[in-house]
Amino acid sequence: MIAPPGGSRILLTTKPVYSRKGAHNLAVLAIEILEADPFSGAVLVFRSHRADWIKILVWDAGAWC
């Protein structure tokens, strides 16, 4: 089981995103839409237009997980 670090914020987007966006493009969306620092260790959650999948990103030790 993968658990976020203690005290991490979980940020959910309310608008759907295009399914082929990569981690770097989603990080830019986090800055623009959520007005949050994607490199702060926060857990970023994005959903598709049909809400049939989600992408979860966490910046950990210099890489996206």
C-alpha positions in Angstrom: 0.0 0.0 0.0 1.2 3.5 -0.9 0.4 6.1 1.7 0.9 9.9 1.3 3.3 11.5 3.9 1.7 12.6 7.1 0.1 16.1 6.9 -0.2 16.0 3.1 -2.9 17.9 1.4 -5.2 16.2 -1.1 -6.3 18.5 -3.9 -9.1 17.4 -6.2 -9.9 19.1 -9.5 -13.6 19.7 -10.2 -13.1 20.1 -13.9 -12.3 17.1 -16.1 -8.9 16.9 -17.9 -7.9 15.3 -21.2 -6.8 11.7 -20.6 -3.5 11.9 -22.5 -2.0 14.7 -20.4 1.3 13.7 -18.8 2.5 14.5 -15.3 4.2 17.7 -16.3 1.1 19.1 -18.0 -1.0 18.1 -15.0 1.5 19.9 -12.8 1.0 23.1 -14.8 -2.8 22.7 -14.4 -2.3 22.4 -10.7 -0.5 25.7 -10.7 -3.1 27.4 -12.9 -6.4 25.9 -11.7 -5.7 24.9 -8.1 -3.3 27.7 -7.5 -1.2 25.2 -5.6 2.5 24.3 -5.7 2.6 20.8 -7.2 6.1 20.2 -5.8 5.0 20.7 -2.1 4.2 17.0 -1.6 0.5 17.6 -2.0 -1.5 14.7 -3.6 -3.1 15.9 -6.9 -6.2 14.1 -8.2 -7.5 14.6 -11.7 -10.5 12.9 -13.4 -11.5 12.2 -17.0 -14.5 13.7 -18.8 -16.5 10.6 -18.4 -15.3 10.1 -14.9 -14.2 6.6 -15.7 -10.6 7.1 -14.6 -8.5 9.2 -12.3 -4.8 10.2 -12.2 -3.1 10.7 -8.9 0.2 12.5 -8.8 2.6 13.1 -5.9 6.0 14.8 -6.1 8.4 12.6 -4.1 12.2 12.8 -3.9 12.6 14.6 -7.2 10.2 12.6 -9.3 6.5 12.2 -10.0 4.8 9.1 -8.5 
